[in-house]
């Protein structure tokens, strides 16, 4: 696995995590649900 492949994969995962899990943003907005 090349460094470029690793960076591409990481960027891909981060992008999809941001797109598919908006609830992560809600957790930061509403800390009541945390813990």
DRENDREN-635576 format. One record per atom (N, C-alpha, C, CB): residue in one letter; residue number from 0; x negated, z negated, y negated; atom name. Coordinates in nm, 3 decimals. Glycine has a CB too. Example, Ala and Ser with C-alpha at 12.3 -4.5 7.8 and 13.67 -1.06 7.14 Angstrom:
<atoms>
<atom a, 0, <-1.319, -0.780, 0.569>, N>
<atom a, 0, <-1.230, -0.780, 0.450>, CA>
<atom a, 0, <-1.320, -0.780, 0.330>, C>
<atom a, 0, <-1.131, -0.905, 0.447>, CB>
<atom s, 1, <-1.285, -0.708, 0.225>, N>
<atom s, 1, <-1.367, -0.714, 0.106>, CA>
<atom s, 1, <-1.290, -0.787, -0.003>, C>
<atom s, 1, <-1.408, -0.572, 0.060>, CB>
</atoms>
This chain:
<atoms>
<atom x, 0, <-0.086, 0.000, 0.120>, N>
<atom x, 0, <0.000, 0.000, 0.000>, CA>
<atom x, 0, <-0.089, 0.000, -0.124>, C>
<atom x, 0, <0.096, -0.124, -0.001>, CB>
<atom x, 1, <-0.068, 0.097, -0.210>, N>
<atom x, 1, <-0.149, 0.107, -0.331>, CA>
<atom x, 1, <-0.093, 0.016, -0.440>, C>
<atom x, 1, <-0.155, 0.252, -0.381>, CB>
<atom x, 2, <-0.175, -0.007, -0.540>, N>
<atom x, 2, <-0.131, -0.093, -0.651>, CA>
<atom x, 2, <-0.011, -0.031, -0.721>, C>
<atom x, 2, <-0.247, -0.114, -0.752>, CB>
<atom x, 3, <-0.013, 0.101, -0.734>, N>
<atom x, 3, <0.098, 0.171, -0.800>, CA>
<atom x, 3, <0.227, 0.150, -0.724>, C>
<atom x, 3, <0.068, 0.321, -0.813>, CB>
<atom x, 4, <0.219, 0.155, -0.591>, N>
<atom x, 4, <0.338, 0.133, -0.508>, CA>
<atom x, 4, <0.392, -0.008, -0.528>, C>
<atom x, 4, <0.305, 0.156, -0.360>, CB>
<atom x, 5, <0.303, -0.104, -0.538>, N>
<atom x, 5, <0.345, -0.243, -0.557>, CA>
<atom x, 5, <0.414, -0.261, -0.691>, C>
<atom x, 5, <0.224, -0.337, -0.546>, CB>
<atom x, 6, <0.358, -0.201, -0.795>, N>
<atom x, 6, <0.416, -0.213, -0.928>, CA>
<atom x, 6, <0.552, -0.144, -0.932>, C>
<atom x, 6, <0.322, -0.152, -1.034>, CB>
<atom x, 7, <0.560, -0.026, -0.870>, N>
<atom x, 7, <0.686, 0.048, -0.868>, CA>
<atom x, 7, <0.793, -0.032, -0.795>, C>
<atom x, 7, <0.668, 0.184, -0.801>, CB>
<atom x, 8, <0.756, -0.092, -0.683>, N>
<atom x, 8, <0.852, -0.170, -0.605>, CA>
<atom x, 8, <0.898, -0.292, -0.683>, C>
<atom x, 8, <0.789, -0.213, -0.471>, CB>
<atom x, 9, <0.804, -0.360, -0.749>, N>
<atom x, 9, <0.838, -0.479, -0.825>, CA>
<atom x, 9, <0.931, -0.445, -0.941>, C>
<atom x, 9, <0.711, -0.548, -0.877>, CB>
<atom x, 10, <0.900, -0.335, -1.009>, N>
<atom x, 10, <0.983, -0.291, -1.121>, CA>
<atom x, 10, <1.122, -0.254, -1.071>, C>
<atom x, 10, <0.919, -0.172, -1.193>, CB>
<atom x, 11, <1.127, -0.187, -0.955>, N>
<atom x, 11, <1.254, -0.146, -0.894>, CA>
<atom x, 11, <1.339, -0.268, -0.862>, C>
<atom x, 11, <1.229, -0.064, -0.767>, CB>
<atom x, 12, <1.277, -0.370, -0.802>, N>
<atom x, 12, <1.350, -0.490, -0.763>, CA>
<atom x, 12, <1.399, -0.565, -0.887>, C>
<atom x, 12, <1.261, -0.582, -0.677>, CB>
<atom x, 13, <1.315, -0.573, -0.989>, N>
<atom x, 13, <1.354, -0.644, -1.112>, CA>
<atom x, 13, <1.471, -0.574, -1.179>, C>
<atom x, 13, <1.236, -0.652, -1.210>, CB>
<atom x, 14, <1.466, -0.440, -1.182>, N>
<atom x, 14, <1.573, -0.363, -1.246>, CA>
<atom x, 14, <1.705, -0.384, -1.173>, C>
<atom x, 14, <1.537, -0.213, -1.248>, CB>
<atom x, 15, <1.701, -0.380, -1.040>, N>
<atom x, 15, <1.823, -0.398, -0.963>, CA>
<atom x, 15, <1.870, -0.542, -0.966>, C>
<atom x, 15, <1.801, -0.354, -0.819>, CB>
<atom x, 16, <1.779, -0.635, -0.975>, N>
<atom x, 16, <1.817, -0.776, -0.986>, CA>
<atom x, 16, <1.892, -0.798, -1.116>, C>
<atom x, 16, <1.693, -0.868, -0.977>, CB>
<atom x, 17, <1.846, -0.733, -1.223>, N>
<atom x, 17, <1.911, -0.746, -1.353>, CA>
<atom x, 17, <2.048, -0.678, -1.351>, C>
<atom x, 17, <1.822, -0.686, -1.463>, CB>
<atom x, 18, <2.057, -0.565, -1.282>, N>
<atom x, 18, <2.182, -0.489, -1.279>, CA>
<atom x, 18, <2.285, -0.548, -1.183>, C>
<atom x, 18, <2.154, -0.346, -1.241>, CB>
<atom x, 19, <2.239, -0.601, -1.071>, N>
<atom x, 19, <2.331, -0.645, -0.966>, CA>
<atom x, 19, <2.364, -0.793, -0.974>, C>
<atom x, 19, <2.274, -0.613, -0.832>, CB>
<atom x, 20, <2.285, -0.871, -1.052>, N>
<atom x, 20, <2.309, -1.014, -1.057>, CA>
<atom x, 20, <2.323, -1.064, -1.200>, C>
<atom x, 20, <2.197, -1.088, -0.986>, CB>
<atom x, 21, <2.427, -1.023, -1.269>, N>
<atom x, 21, <2.450, -1.071, -1.406>, CA>
<atom x, 21, <2.482, -1.220, -1.409>, C>
<atom x, 21, <2.565, -0.993, -1.471>, CB>
<atom x, 22, <2.514, -1.278, -1.291>, N>
<atom x, 22, <2.544, -1.420, -1.283>, CA>
<atom x, 22, <2.420, -1.503, -1.316>, C>
<atom x, 22, <2.596, -1.457, -1.143>, CB>
<atom x, 23, <2.300, -1.443, -1.302>, N>
<atom x, 23, <2.179, -1.514, -1.339>, CA>
<atom x, 23, <2.177, -1.541, -1.489>, C>
<atom x, 23, <2.054, -1.435, -1.298>, CB>
<atom x, 24, <2.229, -1.448, -1.566>, N>
<atom x, 24, <2.238, -1.465, -1.711>, CA>
<atom x, 24, <2.341, -1.573, -1.742>, C>
<atom x, 24, <2.275, -1.331, -1.781>, CB>
<atom x, 25, <2.452, -1.572, -1.670>, N>
<atom x, 25, <2.557, -1.670, -1.690>, CA>
<atom x, 25, <2.507, -1.811, -1.663>, C>
<atom x, 25, <2.677, -1.640, -1.601>, CB>
<atom x, 26, <2.417, -1.824, -1.566>, N>
<atom x, 26, <2.361, -1.956, -1.534>, CA>
<atom x, 26, <2.286, -2.011, -1.654>, C>
<atom x, 26, <2.268, -1.947, -1.410>, CB>
<atom x, 27, <2.213, -1.925, -1.722>, N>
<atom x, 27, <2.138, -1.970, -1.839>, CA>
<atom x, 27, <2.232, -1.998, -1.956>, C>
<atom x, 27, <2.033, -1.865, -1.879>, CB>
<atom x, 28, <2.342, -1.927, -1.963>, N>
<atom x, 28, <2.439, -1.948, -2.070>, CA>
<atom x, 28, <2.522, -2.073, -2.045>, C>
<atom x, 28, <2.529, -1.825, -2.086>, CB>
<atom x, 29, <2.550, -2.098, -1.919>, N>
<atom x, 29, <2.635, -2.211, -1.882>, CA>
<atom x, 29, <2.562, -2.303, -1.785>, C>
<atom x, 29, <2.767, -2.161, -1.820>, CB>
<atom x, 30, <2.474, -2.388, -1.835>, N>
<atom x, 30, <2.394, -2.477, -1.750>, CA>
<atom x, 30, <2.477, -2.579, -1.674>, C>
<atom x, 30, <2.291, -2.549, -1.834>, CB>
<atom x, 31, <2.607, -2.583, -1.701>, N>
<atom x, 31, <2.695, -2.676, -1.631>, CA>
<atom x, 31, <2.695, -2.646, -1.482>, C>
<atom x, 31, <2.839, -2.668, -1.688>, CB>
<atom x, 32, <2.679, -2.518, -1.445>, N>
<atom x, 32, <2.683, -2.477, -1.305>, CA>
<atom x, 32, <2.552, -2.507, -1.232>, C>
<atom x, 32, <2.716, -2.330, -1.294>, CB>
<atom x, 33, <2.450, -2.543, -1.307>, N>
<atom x, 33, <2.318, -2.566, -1.246>, CA>
<atom x, 33, <2.309, -2.707, -1.191>, C>
<atom x, 33, <2.206, -2.541, -1.348>, CB>
<atom x, 34, <2.255, -2.720, -1.070>, N>
<atom x, 34, <2.233, -2.853, -1.013>, CA>
<atom x, 34, <2.357, -2.911, -0.953>, C>
<atom x, 34, <2.180, -2.946, -1.117>, CB>
</atoms>
